[in-house]
Amino acid sequence: MFVNEKLTYDRFMGTITIETRRAGPQDAAGIAAVHDESWRNAYGGIVPHVALNRMINRRGADWWENAIRRATIVLIVEIGGVVAGYATLGRNRVGTLPYDGEIYELYMRPEYQGIGVGSRLFLAARAELKRRGLKGSVVWVLADNHPAIRFYENAGGRAVAEGHEAFDGKKLSKIAYSWD
């Protein structure tokens, strides 16, 4: 079982709670909102508009609720009760890479980027992979997603492989970053 991490900050007579935990079905709408906002922010102008909208629209709250009920590993970070980001993870899907674990997705609402909360979620995801006995981890990033590349390089990731993905006929390069 994933170990919850909960921090409470008192600031100016108010309390802010940041919690990193395994998602439940009740979190599906919040995850869908993060998915929508973060994908539009990250991939607008990179992924063709029609393809991007199609990918976002197929992953509404019902899709996320079903994924969670099917035991997809989804971690979330909540700030003050609002889902601010999510990560999905599991076994590495590329057999030619010598890493057992993979973080499939890690996304934050744009307003929570750059303040360290995404790093907390990333570390929690890596810890969950390790807890499951998966040695080493990899994450794939579109080569044109420069903020994500900076994030993973700042987290100590090494570029170890390249690939391509096609979106409505547009071929985009991607890079795999790894951690031992």
C-alpha positions in Angstrom: 0.0 0.0 0.0 1.3 3.4 -0.9 2.2 5.5 2.1 0.5 8.8 2.2 2.5 11.9 2.8 0.7 14.9 4.3 2.2 18.3 5.2 0.3 21.1 6.8 1.5 24.7 6.6 0.2 27.5 8.7 0.6 30.8 7.0 -0.9 34.1 7.9 -3.5 32.4 10.2 -4.6 30.0 7.5 -3.7 26.3 7.0 -2.6 24.8 3.7 -2.4 21.0 3.5 -0.4 19.2 0.8 -1.1 15.5 0.5 0.5 12.9 -1.8 -1.5 9.7 -2.0 -2.9 6.9 -4.1 -6.0 8.1 -6.0 -9.4 6.7 -5.4 -12.5 6.7 -7.6 -13.7 9.9 -5.8 -10.6 11.7 -7.3 -11.6 11.0 -11.0 -13.1 14.4 -11.8 -10.1 16.2 -10.3 -7.7 14.1 -12.2 -9.6 14.7 -15.4 -9.5 18.4 -14.9 -5.7 18.3 -14.3 -5.3 16.1 -17.4 -7.3 18.7 -19.5 -5.5 21.8 -18.2 -2.0 20.4 -18.2 -2.2 18.7 -21.6 -3.5 21.9 -23.2 -0.7 23.8 -21.5 2.1 21.3 -22.3 1.1 20.2 -25.8 -0.7 23.2 -27.4 1.3 24.2 -30.4 3.2 20.9 -30.3 0.6 18.2 -30.9 -1.9 19.0 -33.7 -5.0 20.6 -32.3 -7.5 18.0 -33.5 -5.4 15.1 -32.1 -4.8 16.9 -28.8 -8.5 17.6 -28.3 -9.3 13.9 -29.2 -6.8 12.6 -26.6 -8.1 15.0 -23.9 -11.8 14.4 -24.6 -11.5 10.6 -24.3 -10.1 10.9 -20.8 -12.9 12.4 -18.8 -13.9 11.6 -15.2 -15.6 8.3 -16.2 -12.4 7.1 -17.9 -10.3 7.9 -14.9 -12.7 6.3 -12.5 -12.6 3.1 -14.5 -8.8 3.2 -14.7 -8.6 3.5 -10.9 -11.1 0.7 -10.3 -9.1 -1.5 -12.7 -6.1 -1.0 -10.3 -4.2 1.4 -12.5 -1.6 3.0 -10.2 -2.5 6.7 -10.0 -0.9 9.0 -7.4 -2.2 12.5 -6.8 -1.0 15.5 -5.0 -3.7 17.6 -3.4 -3.2 21.2 -2.2 -5.9 22.4 0.1 -8.2 19.6 -1.0 -7.8 20.4 -4.8 -6.1 17.8 -7.0 -3.1 19.7 -8.3 -1.3 16.9 -10.1 -1.3 13.2 -10.9 1.2 10.5 -11.9 0.6 7.1 -13.4 3.2 4.4 -13.2 4.0 0.7 -13.5 6.3 -1.7 -15.3 8.6 -0.3 -18.1 6.8 -0.9 -21.4 10.0 -0.9 -23.6 11.8 -4.2 -23.2 15.0 -2.9 -24.7 15.6 -0.5 -21.9 17.2 -2.0 -18.7 14.9 -0.3 -16.2 12.0 -2.1 -14.5 9.8 0.8 -13.7 8.2 3.6 -15.8 6.4 6.8 -14.9 3.9 6.9 -17.7 2.5 10.3 -16.9 3.3 13.1 -14.5 1.2 16.3 -14.9 0.5 19.4 -12.8 -2.1 22.1 -13.2 -0.2 25.0 -14.7 -0.7 27.2 -11.6 1.1 24.7 -9.4 4.1 24.3 -11.7 7.5 25.6 -10.6 6.8 25.6 -6.9 8.2 22.2 -6.0 5.0 20.2 -5.7 5.6 18.3 -9.0 9.0 17.3 -7.6 7.3 15.9 -4.5 4.9 13.9 -6.8 7.8 12.7 -8.9 9.7 11.5 -5.9 6.6 9.7 -4.5 6.2 8.0 -7.9 9.8 6.8 -7.9 9.4 5.6 -4.3 6.3 3.7 -5.2 8.1 2.0 -8.1 10.9 1.0 -5.7 8.5 -0.2 -3.1 7.0 -2.5 -5.8 10.5 -4.0 -6.4 11.0 -2.3 -9.7 14.7 -1.3 -10.1 15.4 1.9 -12.0 12.8 4.0 -13.8 12.3 5.7 -17.1 10.0 8.5 -18.4 9.3 9.5 -22.0 9.1 13.2 -23.0 8.3 14.9 -26.3 11.5 16.5 -27.5 9.6 19.8 -28.0 8.3 19.9 -24.4 11.2 22.0 -23.1 9.8 22.6 -19.6 9.4 18.9 -19.0 12.9 18.2 -20.3 14.3 20.8 -17.8 12.2 19.3 -15.0 13.6 15.7 -15.6 17.1 16.9 -16.2 17.0 19.0 -13.0 15.8 15.8 -11.2 18.9 14.0 -12.3 17.5 12.2 -15.3 19.8 11.0 -18.1 18.7 10.9 -21.7 19.1 7.2 -22.7 16.9 6.6 -25.8 15.0 8.4 -28.5 11.9 7.5 -30.4 9.0 8.9 -32.4 5.3 9.2 -32.0 2.8 10.2 -34.7 -0.2 12.5 -34.1 -2.6 12.9 -37.1 0.3 12.3 -39.4 2.7 14.7 -37.6 5.8 12.8 -36.5 7.2 14.0 -33.1 10.5 13.0 -31.5 10.6 11.8 -27.9 13.3 11.2 -25.4 13.6 8.7 -22.6 15.1 9.9 -19.3 16.2 7.3 -16.7 17.2 7.0 -13.1 19.0 4.0 -11.6 
